[in-house]
Amino acid sequence: MKAHVYVTLKRTVLDAQGQTVADALRRMQYQGIADVRQGKYFLLTLDDGIEAGAAKAEVDRIAREVLTNPVIEDFTFRLED
């Protein structure tokens, strides 16, 4: 099983890199870009045989305690067989 974890800055935190990318896209005349937020992506490969409920709880714990700074970042994740 694999866990795909996405970490982004909270909406209340200025994302200077995302803003720079958005500005560049507009200057390059790409249409329809309202906002860009940058972030981090982690791919965790879990042990074979771990139950879905246990995997979800463990990935949630890892993301909260290790992969993010909860003051300025949010995360989401999805599990894949």
PDB file of N, CA, C and O in Angstrom:
ATOM      1  N   MET A   1       0.847  -1.172   0.000  1.00  0.00           N
ATOM      2  CA  MET A   1       0.000   0.000   0.000  1.00  0.00           C
ATOM      3  C   MET A   1       0.897   1.242   0.000  1.00  0.00           C
ATOM      4  O   MET A   1       1.967   1.266   0.609  1.00  0.00           O
ATOM      5  N   LYS A   2       0.423   2.255  -0.698  1.00  0.00           N
ATOM      6  CA  LYS A   2       1.164   3.519  -0.752  1.00  0.00           C
ATOM      7  C   LYS A   2       0.288   4.633  -0.194  1.00  0.00           C
ATOM      8  O   LYS A   2      -0.935   4.613  -0.326  1.00  0.00           O
ATOM      9  N   ALA A   3       0.945   5.602   0.431  1.00  0.00           N
ATOM     10  CA  ALA A   3       0.266   6.795   0.922  1.00  0.00           C
ATOM     11  C   ALA A   3       0.852   7.998   0.212  1.00  0.00           C
ATOM     12  O   ALA A   3       2.066   8.206   0.219  1.00  0.00           O
ATOM     13  N   HIS A   4      -0.008   8.782  -0.396  1.00  0.00           N
ATOM     14  CA  HIS A   4       0.389  10.005  -1.070  1.00  0.00           C
ATOM     15  C   HIS A   4       0.021  11.156  -0.136  1.00  0.00           C
ATOM     16  O   HIS A   4      -1.157  11.383   0.142  1.00  0.00           O
ATOM     17  N   VAL A   5       1.024  11.875   0.344  1.00  0.00           N
ATOM     18  CA  VAL A   5       0.807  12.954   1.309  1.00  0.00           C
ATOM     19  C   VAL A   5       1.168  14.288   0.649  1.00  0.00           C
ATOM     20  O   VAL A   5       2.265  14.457   0.117  1.00  0.00           O
ATOM     21  N   TYR A   6       0.227  15.224   0.696  1.00  0.00           N
ATOM     22  CA  TYR A   6       0.402  16.548   0.104  1.00  0.00           C
ATOM     23  C   TYR A   6       0.406  17.584   1.223  1.00  0.00           C
ATOM     24  O   TYR A   6      -0.533  17.643   2.017  1.00  0.00           O
ATOM     25  N   VAL A   7       1.450  18.393   1.291  1.00  0.00           N
ATOM     26  CA  VAL A   7       1.598  19.404   2.330  1.00  0.00           C
ATOM     27  C   VAL A   7       1.642  20.771   1.653  1.00  0.00           C
ATOM     28  O   VAL A   7       2.431  20.994   0.735  1.00  0.00           O
ATOM     29  N   THR A   8       0.786  21.682   2.117  1.00  0.00           N
ATOM     30  CA  THR A   8       0.761  23.032   1.569  1.00  0.00           C
ATOM     31  C   THR A   8       0.700  24.042   2.710  1.00  0.00           C
ATOM     32  O   THR A   8       0.312  23.722   3.833  1.00  0.00           O
ATOM     33  N   LEU A   9       1.094  25.263   2.387  1.00  0.00           N
ATOM     34  CA  LEU A   9       0.965  26.330   3.366  1.00  0.00           C
ATOM     35  C   LEU A   9      -0.514  26.622   3.607  1.00  0.00           C
ATOM     36  O   LEU A   9      -1.330  26.515   2.691  1.00  0.00           O
ATOM     37  N   LYS A  10      -0.851  26.986   4.825  1.00  0.00           N
ATOM     38  CA  LYS A  10      -2.223  27.373   5.130  1.00  0.00           C
ATOM     39  C   LYS A  10      -2.585  28.593   4.306  1.00  0.00           C
ATOM     40  O   LYS A  10      -1.717  29.380   3.927  1.00  0.00           O
ATOM     41  N   ARG A  11      -3.863  28.744   4.032  1.00  0.00           N
ATOM     42  CA  ARG A  11      -4.338  29.879   3.226  1.00  0.00           C
ATOM     43  C   ARG A  11      -3.975  31.215   3.862  1.00  0.00           C
ATOM     44  O   ARG A  11      -3.817  32.212   3.157  1.00  0.00           O
ATOM     45  N   THR A  12      -3.843  31.246   5.168  1.00  0.00           N
ATOM     46  CA  THR A  12      -3.535  32.497   5.867  1.00  0.00           C
ATOM     47  C   THR A  12      -2.054  32.851   5.818  1.00  0.00           C
ATOM     48  O   THR A  12      -1.658  33.924   6.274  1.00  0.00           O
ATOM     49  N   VAL A  13      -1.230  31.956   5.267  1.00  0.00           N
ATOM     50  CA  VAL A  13       0.220  32.178   5.183  1.00  0.00           C
ATOM     51  C   VAL A  13       0.569  32.603   3.766  1.00  0.00           C
ATOM     52  O   VAL A  13       0.155  31.971   2.794  1.00  0.00           O
ATOM     53  N   LEU A  14       1.332  33.679   3.663  1.00  0.00           N
ATOM     54  CA  LEU A  14       1.760  34.161   2.354  1.00  0.00           C
ATOM     55  C   LEU A  14       2.628  33.111   1.665  1.00  0.00           C
ATOM     56  O   LEU A  14       3.593  32.615   2.248  1.00  0.00           O
ATOM     57  N   ASP A  15       2.285  32.778   0.436  1.00  0.00           N
ATOM     58  CA  ASP A  15       3.039  31.811  -0.358  1.00  0.00           C
ATOM     59  C   ASP A  15       3.784  32.585  -1.448  1.00  0.00           C
ATOM     60  O   ASP A  15       3.301  32.707  -2.573  1.00  0.00           O
ATOM     61  N   ALA A  16       4.946  33.097  -1.109  1.00  0.00           N
ATOM     62  CA  ALA A  16       5.717  33.932  -2.038  1.00  0.00           C
ATOM     63  C   ALA A  16       6.109  33.167  -3.299  1.00  0.00           C
ATOM     64  O   ALA A  16       6.054  33.718  -4.399  1.00  0.00           O
ATOM     65  N   GLN A  17       6.501  31.918  -3.150  1.00  0.00           N
ATOM     66  CA  GLN A  17       6.895  31.127  -4.322  1.00  0.00           C
ATOM     67  C   GLN A  17       5.692  30.882  -5.231  1.00  0.00           C
ATOM     68  O   GLN A  17       5.802  30.993  -6.452  1.00  0.00           O
ATOM     69  N   GLY A  18       4.562  30.555  -4.647  1.00  0.00           N
ATOM     70  CA  GLY A  18       3.350  30.362  -5.442  1.00  0.00           C
ATOM     71  C   GLY A  18       2.947  31.636  -6.165  1.00  0.00           C
ATOM     72  O   GLY A  18       2.545  31.592  -7.328  1.00  0.00           O
ATOM     73  N   GLN A  19       3.053  32.773  -5.484  1.00  0.00           N
ATOM     74  CA  GLN A  19       2.712  34.052  -6.097  1.00  0.00           C
ATOM     75  C   GLN A  19       3.656  34.372  -7.253  1.00  0.00           C
ATOM     76  O   GLN A  19       3.220  34.889  -8.282  1.00  0.00           O
ATOM     77  N   THR A  20       4.936  34.072  -7.093  1.00  0.00           N
ATOM     78  CA  THR A  20       5.902  34.297  -8.162  1.00  0.00           C
ATOM     79  C   THR A  20       5.571  33.460  -9.392  1.00  0.00           C
ATOM     80  O   THR A  20       5.644  33.949 -10.519  1.00  0.00           O
ATOM     81  N   VAL A  21       5.209  32.209  -9.176  1.00  0.00           N
ATOM     82  CA  VAL A  21       4.830  31.334 -10.291  1.00  0.00           C
ATOM     83  C   VAL A  21       3.568  31.860 -10.967  1.00  0.00           C
ATOM     84  O   VAL A  21       3.495  31.903 -12.195  1.00  0.00           O
ATOM     85  N   ALA A  22       2.576  32.258 -10.173  1.00  0.00           N
ATOM     86  CA  ALA A  22       1.328  32.789 -10.742  1.00  0.00           C
ATOM     87  C   ALA A  22       1.612  34.032 -11.585  1.00  0.00           C
ATOM     88  O   ALA A  22       1.081  34.169 -12.687  1.00  0.00           O
ATOM     89  N   ASP A  23       2.440  34.930 -11.074  1.00  0.00           N
ATOM     90  CA  ASP A  23       2.794  36.143 -11.826  1.00  0.00           C
ATOM     91  C   ASP A  23       3.505  35.799 -13.131  1.00  0.00           C
ATOM     92  O   ASP A  23       3.229  36.399 -14.170  1.00  0.00           O
ATOM     93  N   ALA A  24       4.416  34.836 -13.077  1.00  0.00           N
ATOM     94  CA  ALA A  24       5.139  34.424 -14.287  1.00  0.00           C
ATOM     95  C   ALA A  24       4.185  33.824 -15.316  1.00  0.00           C
ATOM     96  O   ALA A  24       4.307  34.106 -16.508  1.00  0.00           O
ATOM     97  N   LEU A  25       3.249  33.009 -14.872  1.00  0.00           N
ATOM     98  CA  LEU A  25       2.283  32.416 -15.799  1.00  0.00           C
ATOM     99  C   LEU A  25       1.443  33.494 -16.485  1.00  0.00           C
ATOM    100  O   LEU A  25       1.167  33.409 -17.682  1.00  0.00           O
ATOM    101  N   ARG A  26       1.044  34.496 -15.724  1.00  0.00           N
ATOM    102  CA  ARG A  26       0.260  35.596 -16.315  1.00  0.00           C
ATOM    103  C   ARG A  26       1.100  36.375 -17.333  1.00  0.00           C
ATOM    104  O   ARG A  26       0.620  36.727 -18.410  1.00  0.00           O
ATOM    105  N   ARG A  27       2.360  36.638 -16.974  1.00  0.00           N
ATOM    106  CA  ARG A  27       3.244  37.353 -17.911  1.00  0.00           C
ATOM    107  C   ARG A  27       3.463  36.542 -19.189  1.00  0.00           C
ATOM    108  O   ARG A  27       3.657  37.109 -20.264  1.00  0.00           O
ATOM    109  N   MET A  28       3.432  35.231 -19.068  1.00  0.00           N
ATOM    110  CA  MET A  28       3.613  34.355 -20.232  1.00  0.00           C
ATOM    111  C   MET A  28       2.294  34.159 -20.985  1.00  0.00           C
ATOM    112  O   MET A  28       2.219  33.392 -21.944  1.00  0.00           O
ATOM    113  N   GLN A  29       1.271  34.859 -20.535  1.00  0.00           N
ATOM    114  CA  GLN A  29      -0.046  34.903 -21.170  1.00  0.00           C
ATOM    115  C   GLN A  29      -0.821  33.592 -21.078  1.00  0.00           C
ATOM    116  O   GLN A  29      -1.635  33.290 -21.951  1.00  0.00           O
ATOM    117  N   TYR A  30      -0.572  32.807 -20.018  1.00  0.00           N
ATOM    118  CA  TYR A  30      -1.439  31.664 -19.742  1.00  0.00           C
ATOM    119  C   TYR A  30      -2.739  32.207 -19.177  1.00  0.00           C
ATOM    120  O   TYR A  30      -2.733  33.132 -18.364  1.00  0.00           O
ATOM    121  N   GLN A  31      -3.836  31.641 -19.601  1.00  0.00           N
ATOM    122  CA  GLN A  31      -5.155  32.149 -19.243  1.00  0.00           C
ATOM    123  C   GLN A  31      -5.786  31.338 -18.108  1.00  0.00           C
ATOM    124  O   GLN A  31      -5.533  30.141 -17.967  1.00  0.00           O
ATOM    125  N   GLY A  32      -6.602  32.004 -17.313  1.00  0.00           N
ATOM    126  CA  GLY A  32      -7.437  31.321 -16.336  1.00  0.00           C
ATOM    127  C   GLY A  32      -6.761  30.962 -15.027  1.00  0.00           C
ATOM    128  O   GLY A  32      -7.329  30.207 -14.238  1.00  0.00           O
ATOM    129  N   ILE A  33      -5.572  31.474 -14.772  1.00  0.00           N
ATOM    130  CA  ILE A  33      -4.878  31.157 -13.524  1.00  0.00           C
ATOM    131  C   ILE A  33      -5.290  32.172 -12.462  1.00  0.00           C
ATOM    132  O   ILE A  33      -4.950  33.351 -12.561  1.00  0.00           O
ATOM    133  N   ALA A  34      -6.018  31.717 -11.451  1.00  0.00           N
ATOM    134  CA  ALA A  34      -6.455  32.608 -10.374  1.00  0.00           C
ATOM    135  C   ALA A  34      -5.448  32.641  -9.233  1.00  0.00           C
ATOM    136  O   ALA A  34      -5.249  33.685  -8.611  1.00  0.00           O
ATOM    137  N   ASP A  35      -4.807  31.499  -8.952  1.00  0.00           N
ATOM    138  CA  ASP A  35      -3.901  31.423  -7.809  1.00  0.00           C
ATOM    139  C   ASP A  35      -3.013  30.201  -7.967  1.00  0.00           C
ATOM    140  O   ASP A  35      -3.407  29.220  -8.598  1.00  0.00           O
ATOM    141  N   VAL A  36      -1.832  30.255  -7.402  1.00  0.00           N
ATOM    142  CA  VAL A  36      -0.922  29.111  -7.361  1.00  0.00           C
ATOM    143  C   VAL A  36      -0.435  28.970  -5.929  1.00  0.00           C
ATOM    144  O   VAL A  36       0.006  29.944  -5.320  1.00  0.00           O
ATOM    145  N   ARG A  37      -0.514  27.768  -5.396  1.00  0.00           N
ATOM    146  CA  ARG A  37       0.026  27.456  -4.077  1.00  0.00           C
ATOM    147  C   ARG A  37       1.035  26.337  -4.280  1.00  0.00           C
ATOM    148  O   ARG A  37       0.727  25.335  -4.925  1.00  0.00           O
ATOM    149  N   GLN A  38       2.220  26.497  -3.743  1.00  0.00           N
ATOM    150  CA  GLN A  38       3.235  25.455  -3.857  1.00  0.00           C
ATOM    151  C   GLN A  38       3.237  24.617  -2.588  1.00  0.00           C
ATOM    152  O   GLN A  38       2.700  25.027  -1.558  1.00  0.00           O
ATOM    153  N   GLY A  39       3.838  23.455  -2.672  1.00  0.00           N
ATOM    154  CA  GLY A  39       3.866  22.596  -1.500  1.00  0.00           C
ATOM    155  C   GLY A  39       4.877  21.473  -1.650  1.00  0.00           C
ATOM    156  O   GLY A  39       5.783  21.518  -2.482  1.00  0.00           O
ATOM    157  N   LYS A  40       4.683  20.457  -0.806  1.00  0.00           N
ATOM    158  CA  LYS A  40       5.574  19.291  -0.804  1.00  0.00           C
ATOM    159  C   LYS A  40       4.719  18.041  -1.010  1.00  0.00           C
ATOM    160  O   LYS A  40       3.543  17.998  -0.649  1.00  0.00           O
ATOM    161  N   TYR A  41       5.345  17.038  -1.595  1.00  0.00           N
ATOM    162  CA  TYR A  41       4.679  15.758  -1.848  1.00  0.00           C
ATOM    163  C   TYR A  41       5.562  14.655  -1.297  1.00  0.00           C
ATOM    164  O   TYR A  41       6.769  14.632  -1.535  1.00  0.00           O
ATOM    165  N   PHE A  42       4.944  13.735  -0.553  1.00  0.00           N
ATOM    166  CA  PHE A  42       5.654  12.582  -0.013  1.00  0.00           C
ATOM    167  C   PHE A  42       4.928  11.315  -0.459  1.00  0.00           C
ATOM    168  O   PHE A  42       3.699  11.252  -0.435  1.00  0.00           O
ATOM    169  N   LEU A  43       5.687  10.324  -0.859  1.00  0.00           N
ATOM    170  CA  LEU A  43       5.140   9.011  -1.190  1.00  0.00           C
ATOM    171  C   LEU A  43       5.692   8.028  -0.174  1.00  0.00           C
ATOM    172  O   LEU A  43       6.891   7.751  -0.152  1.00  0.00           O
ATOM    173  N   LEU A  44       4.808   7.500   0.669  1.00  0.00           N
ATOM    174  CA  LEU A  44       5.200   6.524   1.688  1.00  0.00           C
ATOM    175  C   LEU A  44       4.768   5.147   1.230  1.00  0.00           C
ATOM    176  O   LEU A  44       3.607   4.949   0.871  1.00  0.00           O
ATOM    177  N   THR A  45       5.675   4.202   1.236  1.00  0.00           N
ATOM    178  CA  THR A  45       5.346   2.820   0.935  1.00  0.00           C
ATOM    179  C   THR A  45       5.195   2.095   2.260  1.00  0.00           C
ATOM    180  O   THR A  45       6.127   2.041   3.063  1.00  0.00           O
ATOM    181  N   LEU A  46       4.007   1.538   2.482  1.00  0.00           N
ATOM    182  CA  LEU A  46       3.682   0.900   3.751  1.00  0.00           C
ATOM    183  C   LEU A  46       3.938  -0.600   3.672  1.00  0.00           C
ATOM    184  O   LEU A  46       3.956  -1.186   2.590  1.00  0.00           O
ATOM    185  N   ASP A  47       4.135  -1.206   4.833  1.00  0.00           N
ATOM    186  CA  ASP A  47       4.354  -2.648   4.901  1.00  0.00           C
ATOM    187  C   ASP A  47       3.172  -3.408   4.316  1.00  0.00           C
ATOM    188  O   ASP A  47       2.020  -2.998   4.455  1.00  0.00           O
ATOM    189  N   ASP A  48       3.477  -4.524   3.658  1.00  0.00           N
ATOM    190  CA  ASP A  48       2.414  -5.401   3.162  1.00  0.00           C
ATOM    191  C   ASP A  48       1.606  -5.918   4.339  1.00  0.00           C
ATOM    192  O   ASP A  48       2.156  -6.199   5.403  1.00  0.00           O
ATOM    193  N   GLY A  49       0.324  -6.041   4.150  1.00  0.00           N
ATOM    194  CA  GLY A  49      -0.519  -6.622   5.175  1.00  0.00           C
ATOM    195  C   GLY A  49      -1.079  -5.646   6.189  1.00  0.00           C
ATOM    196  O   GLY A  49      -1.894  -6.041   7.023  1.00  0.00           O
ATOM    197  N   ILE A  50      -0.671  -4.378   6.151  1.00  0.00           N
ATOM    198  CA  ILE A  50      -1.227  -3.418   7.091  1.00  0.00           C
ATOM    199  C   ILE A  50      -2.688  -3.159   6.719  1.00  0.00           C
ATOM    200  O   ILE A  50      -3.013  -2.979   5.546  1.00  0.00           O
ATOM    201  N   GLU A  51      -3.545  -3.144   7.705  1.00  0.00           N
ATOM    202  CA  GLU A  51      -4.968  -2.921   7.467  1.00  0.00           C
ATOM    203  C   GLU A  51      -5.216  -1.461   7.120  1.00  0.00           C
ATOM    204  O   GLU A  51      -4.477  -0.580   7.559  1.00  0.00           O
ATOM    205  N   ALA A  52      -6.243  -1.208   6.341  1.00  0.00           N
ATOM    206  CA  ALA A  52      -6.532   0.146   5.869  1.00  0.00           C
ATOM    207  C   ALA A  52      -6.736   1.120   7.026  1.00  0.00           C
ATOM    208  O   ALA A  52      -6.227   2.241   6.984  1.00  0.00           O
ATOM    209  N   GLY A  53      -7.465   0.712   8.048  1.00  0.00           N
ATOM    210  CA  GLY A  53      -7.702   1.599   9.184  1.00  0.00           C
ATOM    211  C   GLY A  53      -6.427   1.949   9.924  1.00  0.00           C
ATOM    212  O   GLY A  53      -6.218   3.100  10.308  1.00  0.00           O
ATOM    213  N   ALA A  54      -5.578   0.957  10.122  1.00  0.00           N
ATOM    214  CA  ALA A  54      -4.302   1.185  10.800  1.00  0.00           C
ATOM    215  C   ALA A  54      -3.391   2.054   9.935  1.00  0.00           C
ATOM    216  O   ALA A  54      -2.685   2.922  10.448  1.00  0.00           O
ATOM    217  N   ALA A  55      -3.409   1.819   8.631  1.00  0.00           N
ATOM    218  CA  ALA A  55      -2.592   2.620   7.717  1.00  0.00           C
ATOM    219  C   ALA A  55      -3.029   4.080   7.749  1.00  0.00           C
ATOM    220  O   ALA A  55      -2.200   4.987   7.807  1.00  0.00           O
ATOM    221  N   LYS A  56      -4.331   4.291   7.709  1.00  0.00           N
ATOM    222  CA  LYS A  56      -4.850   5.663   7.739  1.00  0.00           C
ATOM    223  C   LYS A  56      -4.424   6.374   9.019  1.00  0.00           C
ATOM    224  O   LYS A  56      -3.969   7.517   8.975  1.00  0.00           O
ATOM    225  N   ALA A  57      -4.570   5.711  10.141  1.00  0.00           N
ATOM    226  CA  ALA A  57      -4.198   6.319  11.424  1.00  0.00           C
ATOM    227  C   ALA A  57      -2.701   6.611  11.490  1.00  0.00           C
ATOM    228  O   ALA A  57      -2.295   7.664  11.981  1.00  0.00           O
ATOM    229  N   GLU A  58      -1.888   5.691  11.002  1.00  0.00           N
ATOM    230  CA  GLU A  58      -0.432   5.873  11.081  1.00  0.00           C
ATOM    231  C   GLU A  58       0.042   6.982  10.151  1.00  0.00           C
ATOM    232  O   GLU A  58       0.897   7.783  10.530  1.00  0.00           O
ATOM    233  N   VAL A  59      -0.500   7.038   8.944  1.00  0.00           N
ATOM    234  CA  VAL A  59      -0.109   8.091   7.999  1.00  0.00           C
ATOM    235  C   VAL A  59      -0.556   9.449   8.533  1.00  0.00           C
ATOM    236  O   VAL A  59       0.187  10.425   8.430  1.00  0.00           O
ATOM    237  N   ASP A  60      -1.741   9.524   9.095  1.00  0.00           N
ATOM    238  CA  ASP A  60      -2.214  10.768   9.691  1.00  0.00           C
ATOM    239  C   ASP A  60      -1.259  11.220  10.792  1.00  0.00           C
ATOM    240  O   ASP A  60      -0.897  12.395  10.863  1.00  0.00           O
ATOM    241  N   ARG A  61      -0.858  10.298  11.637  1.00  0.00           N
ATOM    242  CA  ARG A  61       0.072  10.612  12.727  1.00  0.00           C
ATOM    243  C   ARG A  61       1.427  11.079  12.197  1.00  0.00           C
ATOM    244  O   ARG A  61       1.983  12.061  12.688  1.00  0.00           O
ATOM    245  N   ILE A  62       1.957  10.379  11.199  1.00  0.00           N
ATOM    246  CA  ILE A  62       3.244  10.753  10.603  1.00  0.00           C
ATOM    247  C   ILE A  62       3.163  12.156   9.996  1.00  0.00           C
ATOM    248  O   ILE A  62       4.059  12.977  10.192  1.00  0.00           O
ATOM    249  N   ALA A  63       2.093  12.418   9.267  1.00  0.00           N
ATOM    250  CA  ALA A  63       1.938  13.726   8.627  1.00  0.00           C
ATOM    251  C   ALA A  63       1.854  14.836   9.669  1.00  0.00           C
ATOM    252  O   ALA A  63       2.464  15.892   9.503  1.00  0.00           O
ATOM    253  N   ARG A  64       1.108  14.604  10.733  1.00  0.00           N
ATOM    254  CA  ARG A  64       0.939  15.630  11.778  1.00  0.00           C
ATOM    255  C   ARG A  64       2.226  15.863  12.573  1.00  0.00           C
ATOM    256  O   ARG A  64       2.572  17.002  12.885  1.00  0.00           O
ATOM    257  N   GLU A  65       2.929  14.779  12.895  1.00  0.00           N
ATOM    258  CA  GLU A  65       4.067  14.882  13.807  1.00  0.00           C
ATOM    259  C   GLU A  65       5.416  15.089  13.123  1.00  0.00           C
ATOM    260  O   GLU A  65       6.344  15.613  13.739  1.00  0.00           O
ATOM    261  N   VAL A  66       5.537  14.685  11.858  1.00  0.00           N
ATOM    262  CA  VAL A  66       6.854  14.709  11.215  1.00  0.00           C
ATOM    263  C   VAL A  66       6.884  15.540   9.930  1.00  0.00           C
ATOM    264  O   VAL A  66       7.802  16.335   9.733  1.00  0.00           O
ATOM    265  N   LEU A  67       5.905  15.367   9.069  1.00  0.00           N
ATOM    266  CA  LEU A  67       5.982  15.953   7.726  1.00  0.00           C
ATOM    267  C   LEU A  67       5.533  17.400   7.635  1.00  0.00           C
ATOM    268  O   LEU A  67       5.855  18.084   6.664  1.00  0.00           O
ATOM    269  N   THR A  68       4.793  17.880   8.632  1.00  0.00           N
ATOM    270  CA  THR A  68       4.276  19.244   8.557  1.00  0.00           C
ATOM    271  C   THR A  68       4.662  20.073   9.766  1.00  0.00           C
ATOM    272  O   THR A  68       4.971  19.552  10.837  1.00  0.00           O
ATOM    273  N   ASN A  69       4.635  21.361   9.561  1.00  0.00           N
ATOM    274  CA  ASN A  69       4.706  22.320  10.653  1.00  0.00           C
ATOM    275  C   ASN A  69       3.268  22.787  10.852  1.00  0.00           C
ATOM    276  O   ASN A  69       2.771  23.586  10.057  1.00  0.00           O
ATOM    277  N   PRO A  70       2.591  22.312  11.888  1.00  0.00           N
ATOM    278  CA  PRO A  70       1.155  22.582  12.026  1.00  0.00           C
ATOM    279  C   PRO A  70       0.799  24.051  12.207  1.00  0.00           C
ATOM    280  O   PRO A  70      -0.365  24.423  12.058  1.00  0.00           O
ATOM    281  N   VAL A  71       1.755  24.872  12.518  1.00  0.00           N
ATOM    282  CA  VAL A  71       1.487  26.300  12.676  1.00  0.00           C
ATOM    283  C   VAL A  71       1.217  26.946  11.318  1.00  0.00           C
ATOM    284  O   VAL A  71       0.363  27.826  11.210  1.00  0.00           O
ATOM    285  N   ILE A  72       1.941  26.513  10.279  1.00  0.00           N
ATOM    286  CA  ILE A  72       1.828  27.172   8.978  1.00  0.00           C
ATOM    287  C   ILE A  72       1.409  26.249   7.835  1.00  0.00           C
ATOM    288  O   ILE A  72       1.175  26.726   6.725  1.00  0.00           O
ATOM    289  N   GLU A  73       1.308  24.941   8.078  1.00  0.00           N
ATOM    290  CA  GLU A  73       1.021  24.019   6.980  1.00  0.00           C
ATOM    291  C   GLU A  73      -0.198  23.146   7.271  1.00  0.00           C
ATOM    292  O   GLU A  73      -0.504  22.826   8.420  1.00  0.00           O
ATOM    293  N   ASP A  74      -0.883  22.772   6.188  1.00  0.00           N
ATOM    294  CA  ASP A  74      -1.966  21.795   6.204  1.00  0.00           C
ATOM    295  C   ASP A  74      -1.520  20.595   5.375  1.00  0.00           C
ATOM    296  O   ASP A  74      -0.561  20.678   4.609  1.00  0.00           O
ATOM    297  N   PHE A  75      -2.221  19.491   5.537  1.00  0.00           N
ATOM    298  CA  PHE A  75      -1.908  18.328   4.719  1.00  0.00           C
ATOM    299  C   PHE A  75      -3.177  17.567   4.360  1.00  0.00           C
ATOM    300  O   PHE A  75      -4.199  17.657   5.041  1.00  0.00           O
ATOM    301  N   THR A  76      -3.078  16.827   3.283  1.00  0.00           N
ATOM    302  CA  THR A  76      -4.078  15.844   2.916  1.00  0.00           C
ATOM    303  C   THR A  76      -3.321  14.607   2.477  1.00  0.00           C
ATOM    304  O   THR A  76      -2.139  14.677   2.140  1.00  0.00           O
ATOM    305  N   PHE A  77      -4.006  13.477   2.481  1.00  0.00           N
ATOM    306  CA  PHE A  77      -3.368  12.266   1.976  1.00  0.00           C
ATOM    307  C   PHE A  77      -4.416  11.320   1.435  1.00  0.00           C
ATOM    308  O   PHE A  77      -5.604  11.421   1.742  1.00  0.00           O
ATOM    309  N   ARG A  78      -3.934  10.393   0.616  1.00  0.00           N
ATOM    310  CA  ARG A  78      -4.797   9.327   0.097  1.00  0.00           C
ATOM    311  C   ARG A  78      -4.001   8.033   0.108  1.00  0.00           C
ATOM    312  O   ARG A  78      -2.787   8.030  -0.091  1.00  0.00           O
ATOM    313  N   LEU A  79      -4.692   6.959   0.340  1.00  0.00           N
ATOM    314  CA  LEU A  79      -4.079   5.633   0.333  1.00  0.00           C
ATOM    315  C   LEU A  79      -4.407   4.937  -0.976  1.00  0.00           C
ATOM    316  O   LEU A  79      -5.485   5.118  -1.542  1.00  0.00           O
ATOM    317  N   GLU A  80      -3.456   4.136  -1.446  1.00  0.00           N
ATOM    318  CA  GLU A  80      -3.607   3.414  -2.706  1.00  0.00           C
ATOM    319  C   GLU A  80      -3.099   1.986  -2.492  1.00  0.00           C
ATOM    320  O   GLU A  80      -2.032   1.769  -1.916  1.00  0.00           O
ATOM    321  N   ASP A  81      -3.872   1.037  -2.959  1.00  0.00           N
ATOM    322  CA  ASP A  81      -3.432  -0.377  -2.843  1.00  0.00           C
ATOM    323  C   ASP A  81      -2.282  -0.679  -3.742  1.00  0.00           C
ATOM    324  O   ASP A  81      -1.797  -1.810  -3.765  1.00  0.00           O
TER     325      ASP A  81
END
